[in-house]
Amino acid sequence: MIDLDNEISTNSFLNKKIEQQLTRKITIGESYIPVTGKILDKEDLMFGVEAVLDGWLTAGRFSEAFEKELAKYIGCRYSLLVNSGSSANLLAFYTLTSPRLLERQVLPGDEVITIAAGFPTTINPLIQYGCIPVFLDIEIPAYNIDVSLLEASITPKTKVIMLAHTLGNPFNLEAVMQVAKKYNLWVIEDDCDSLGAEYDGKKTGTFGDLATLSFYPAHHITMGEGGALLINNPKLKKIAESFRDWGRDCWCAPGKDNTCGIRFCQQLGDLPGGYDHKYTYSHIGFNLKATDMQAAIGLSQLKKVDTFIEKRRKNHSVLYNLFKELGNHFILPEKTVNSNPSWFGFLLTIKKESSLNRNELVAYLEENKIGTRLLFGGNLLKQPAYKNIKYRLADNLNNTDLVMLNSFWLGVWPGLDEEHLKYIFSKVKEFVSLQK
């Protein structure tokens, strides 16, 4: 690694830019309090600088190191770095469409069980491929799939369960995995909002056949843009690598050739014998790789992930204890039984009997320089992009609609301290008092 102190002291421009990053503060009453944010230090930035100075730029030594360290941290066999969490979801789903999976190959027209109260790119890949989403309602106050509806929603066309752990709160993995095993279904965990969450003492991302992570600046660690696919099955890893890397059949790392020793000795498809394996394609794939600069920053961030997660848990607990006072107006979030969430946000739902208006409250907080977010797409079926898709409802979406109308969340990211949280609560309490 670069000698940080020496490099910074001898480079005034670099020193100035780093100081700008490290001295930014959120001043209550003056600064806007963002609902999400990133925490960067000198080491993160200098890891990125070192990757640039390598001159390699595409996936390289930092990417390889990050993939190994991430898999070790999660407790899975493999991780594959990609350019975003959305790409990770795309890659996870398309991995299951490989003909190499024989009778378990996912085909257009197959059904995928999911929920509508979430982020679009959890379901976009299956819709784009031509599968049919089967939407189940959620439970409140955990805001995850209502597992009581799960088994009854399965038909002979069902092939996959693809679900996110909502705002870092694990869904009922015991129930989901039991059903998946009984009906031989694939499970994809969208772990993008829940890095480090635990269920039954194991980290989420280790239960399903595939799992995904995002390293966007809003998430638990960041590399700017970036994501990862988590895998235990070697066969799925090889398929996923192919889809990630243009669909090629070759597994050589970037910049390396003929690691198999038979680059010009194979005959695949209808190609002539000995056709260059490096340019032989077994899937209709993509290029979803990240850069080594991203990976370098992520590798540095990964060293601090447990500290970030603990701060999120602490901030969530502070808000929970504060908002108990307003329990007659708000449904407070509750963790899933047998879980230890890695909270992404503090989700509140205004009770039906309350006189509060969600839109007015959110606007009031924004006027007071406090950031908020809704639960992503609310009910995705109400979004204009999904107006004409083919889908099936397993039951009504009453709770999903309630979230769309009455829910919002507040920040718990590590850049916020207890003083920020108390200020946020004071402004919510102030708004409530003004409604009387």
Residue pairs with C-beta under 8 A, 6 or more apart in sequence:
1 46
1 47
1 50
2 46
2 49
2 50
2 53
4 42
4 43
4 46
7 14
7 46
7 49
8 14
8 15
8 18
8 42
8 46
9 15
14 49
18 42
18 45
21 40
21 45
22 40
22 41
22 42
25 31
26 32
26 33
26 34
26 415
26 416
26 420
28 419
28 420
28 423
29 369
29 423
30 369
31 369
32 369
32 370
32 371
33 369
33 370
33 371
33 411
33 416
33 420
33 423
33 424
34 371
34 411
34 413
34 415
35 345
35 371
35 372
35 373
35 409
35 410
35 411
35 413
36 217
36 218
36 345
36 371
36 373
36 411
36 413
37 217
37 218
37 411
37 413
37 415
38 217
38 218
38 222
38 415
39 304
39 308
39 413
39 414
39 415
40 222
40 297
41 304
43 300
43 303
44 297
44 300
44 301
45 297
47 62
47 296
47 297
47 299
47 300
48 293
48 296
48 297
50 296
51 60
51 62
51 291
51 292
51 293
51 295
51 296
51 297
52 293
54 60
54 61
54 292
56 255
56 292
57 291
57 292
57 293
58 254
58 289
58 291
58 292
59 81
59 253
59 254
59 289
59 290
59 291
59 292
59 295
60 254
60 255
60 292
60 295
61 292
62 292
62 293
62 295
62 296
62 299
63 81
63 289
63 290
63 292
63 295
64 253
65 295
65 299
66 79
66 81
66 295
66 296
66 298
66 299
66 302
67 78
67 79
67 80
67 81
67 228
68 79
69 299
69 302
70 79
70 81
70 213
70 228
70 230
70 302
71 77
71 78
71 79
71 230
73 302
73 305
74 203
74 205
74 206
74 230
75 202
75 203
75 206
76 205
76 206
76 211
76 230
76 231
76 232
77 231
77 232
77 233
77 234
77 237
78 230
78 231
78 232
78 234
78 237
79 228
79 229
79 230
79 231
80 91
80 228
80 229
80 231
80 237
80 240
80 241
80 244
81 226
81 227
81 228
81 289
81 290
81 294
81 295
81 298
82 88
82 91
82 226
82 227
82 228
82 229
82 244
82 288
82 289
82 290
83 225
83 226
83 227
83 288
83 289
83 290
83 294
84 214
84 216
84 225
84 226
84 227
85 121
85 192
85 212
85 213
85 214
85 215
85 216
85 219
85 226
85 227
86 121
86 124
86 214
86 227
87 227
87 286
87 288
88 192
88 212
88 213
88 214
88 227
88 228
88 229
89 121
89 122
89 124
89 125
89 188
89 190
89 192
89 212
90 121
90 124
90 125
90 286
90 288
91 212
91 229
91 240
91 243
91 244
91 286
91 288
92 125
92 162
92 188
92 210
92 211
92 212
92 229
92 240
93 106
93 125
93 126
93 129
93 160
93 162
93 188
94 125
94 129
94 243
94 283
94 285
94 286
95 210
95 229
95 236
95 239
95 240
95 243
96 104
96 105
96 106
96 159
96 160
96 186
96 188
96 209
96 210
97 105
97 106
97 107
97 129
98 105
98 239
98 242
98 243
98 283
99 105
100 235
100 239
100 282
101 239
104 159
104 184
104 186
106 112
106 129
106 131
106 159
106 160
106 186
107 159
108 129
108 130
108 131
109 130
109 131
109 132
109 157
110 131
110 132
110 157
110 158
110 159
110 160
111 131
111 132
111 133
111 134
111 155
111 157
111 158
111 159
111 160
111 392
112 123
112 126
112 131
112 132
112 133
112 134
112 158
112 159
112 160
112 161
112 162
113 134
113 136
113 150
113 153
113 154
113 158
113 160
113 161
113 162
113 163
113 185
113 394
114 122
114 123
114 126
114 133
114 134
114 135
114 136
114 161
114 162
114 163
115 135
115 136
115 137
115 138
115 144
115 145
115 163
115 164
115 400
116 135
116 377
116 379
116 380
116 381
116 397
116 400
117 138
117 143
117 166
117 375
117 376
117 377
117 378
117 379
117 380
117 397
117 399
117 400
117 403
117 404
118 164
118 166
118 190
118 375
118 376
118 377
118 380
119 164
119 190
119 192
119 376
119 377
120 376
120 377
120 380
120 383
120 385
122 162
122 163
122 164
122 190
123 133
123 162
123 380
126 133
126 160
126 162
127 133
127 386
127 389
131 159
131 160
132 157
132 390
132 391
132 392
133 389
133 391
133 392
134 153
134 158
134 391
134 392
134 393
134 394
135 381
135 391
135 392
135 393
135 394
135 397
135 400
136 145
136 146
136 149
136 150
136 153
136 394
136 395
137 146
137 149
137 394
137 395
137 396
137 397
137 398
137 399
137 400
138 144
138 145
138 146
138 166
138 399
138 400
138 403
139 145
139 146
139 399
140 331
140 349
140 399
140 402
140 403
141 331
141 332
141 333
141 334
141 349
142 166
142 169
142 171
142 333
142 334
142 335
142 336
143 166
143 167
143 169
143 333
143 347
143 375
143 403
144 163
144 165
144 166
144 169
144 170
144 171
144 172
144 336
145 163
145 171
145 172
145 176
146 399
147 171
147 172
147 175
147 176
147 179
149 394
149 395
150 161
150 175
150 176
150 179
151 179
151 182
152 394
153 394
153 395
154 179
154 183
154 185
158 183
158 185
159 185
159 186
160 185
160 186
160 187
160 188
161 176
161 179
161 180
161 185
161 186
161 187
161 188
162 187
162 188
162 190
163 171
163 176
163 188
163 189
163 190
164 171
164 189
164 190
164 191
164 192
164 193
164 194
165 171
165 189
165 190
165 191
165 193
165 194
165 197
165 204
165 341
166 193
166 347
166 375
167 193
167 194
167 333
167 343
167 344
167 345
167 347
167 375
167 409
168 193
168 194
168 197
168 312
168 341
168 342
168 343
168 344
168 345
169 194
169 197
169 333
169 335
169 336
169 339
169 341
169 343
170 194
170 197
170 198
170 199
170 204
170 336
170 339
170 341
171 336
172 336
172 337
173 199
173 200
173 204
173 207
174 199
174 200
174 338
176 187
176 207
177 187
177 207
177 208
179 185
180 186
180 187
186 208
186 209
186 210
187 207
187 208
187 209
187 210
188 208
188 209
188 210
188 211
188 212
189 204
189 205
189 207
189 208
189 210
189 211
189 212
189 230
190 211
190 212
191 197
191 204
191 205
191 211
191 212
191 213
191 230
192 212
192 213
192 214
192 219
192 227
193 214
193 219
193 344
194 204
194 341
194 342
194 344
195 205
195 213
195 219
195 220
195 221
195 305
195 309
195 342
196 203
196 220
196 305
196 306
196 309
196 342
197 203
197 204
197 339
197 340
197 341
197 342
198 204
198 339
198 340
198 342
199 207
199 336
199 338
199 339
199 340
200 338
200 339
204 211
205 211
205 213
205 230
206 230
206 232
209 231
209 232
209 233
209 236
210 229
210 230
210 231
210 236
210 240
211 229
211 230
212 227
212 228
212 229
212 230
213 219
213 227
213 228
213 229
213 230
214 226
214 227
215 221
215 222
215 223
215 224
215 225
215 226
215 227
215 228
215 294
215 298
215 301
216 222
216 224
216 225
216 226
217 224
218 413
219 344
220 305
220 308
220 309
220 312
220 342
220 344
221 298
221 301
221 302
221 304
221 305
221 308
222 297
222 298
222 301
223 290
223 294
223 295
223 297
223 298
223 301
224 294
224 297
225 290
225 294
226 290
226 294
226 295
226 298
227 290
229 240
229 244
231 237
231 240
238 251
239 283
241 251
242 248
242 249
242 251
242 282
242 283
242 285
243 283
243 285
243 286
243 288
244 285
244 286
244 287
244 288
244 289
245 285
245 287
245 289
246 281
246 285
246 286
246 287
247 281
247 282
247 283
247 284
247 285
247 286
248 278
248 279
248 280
248 281
248 282
248 285
249 268
249 277
249 280
249 281
249 282
250 260
250 263
250 277
250 278
250 279
250 280
251 259
251 260
252 258
252 259
252 260
252 278
253 259
254 289
257 263
257 278
260 277
262 277
263 276
263 277
263 278
264 274
264 275
264 276
264 277
265 274
266 273
266 274
266 275
266 277
266 280
267 273
267 274
267 275
268 275
268 277
268 280
268 282
269 280
271 280
307 414
308 414
309 342
311 413
311 414
312 342
312 343
312 344
312 412
312 413
312 414
313 341
313 342
313 343
315 343
315 346
315 411
315 412
315 413
315 414
315 416
315 418
315 421
316 333
316 341
316 343
316 346
316 412
318 418
318 421
318 422
319 346
319 410
319 412
319 421
319 424
319 425
320 332
320 333
320 346
322 421
322 422
322 425
323 330
323 332
323 348
323 425
323 428
324 332
325 429
326 428
326 429
326 432
328 351
328 354
329 350
329 351
329 354
329 356
329 432
330 348
330 349
330 350
330 351
330 354
331 348
331 349
331 350
331 351
332 348
333 346
333 347
333 348
335 341
343 412
344 412
345 373
345 409
345 410
345 411
345 412
346 409
346 410
346 411
346 412
347 375
347 407
347 408
347 409
348 407
348 408
348 409
348 410
349 402
349 403
349 406
349 407
350 356
350 357
350 358
350 361
350 406
350 407
351 406
352 402
352 406
355 435
356 431
356 432
356 435
358 405
358 406
358 407
358 408
360 431
361 408
361 428
361 431
362 372
362 374
362 408
364 427
364 431
365 371
365 372
365 424
365 427
365 428
365 431
366 372
368 427
370 410
370 423
370 424
370 427
371 411
372 408
372 409
372 410
373 408
373 409
374 404
374 407
374 408
374 409
375 403
375 404
375 407
375 408
375 409
377 383
378 400
378 403
378 404
378 405
379 397
379 400
379 401
379 403
379 404
380 386
381 391
381 397
382 404
410 424
411 424
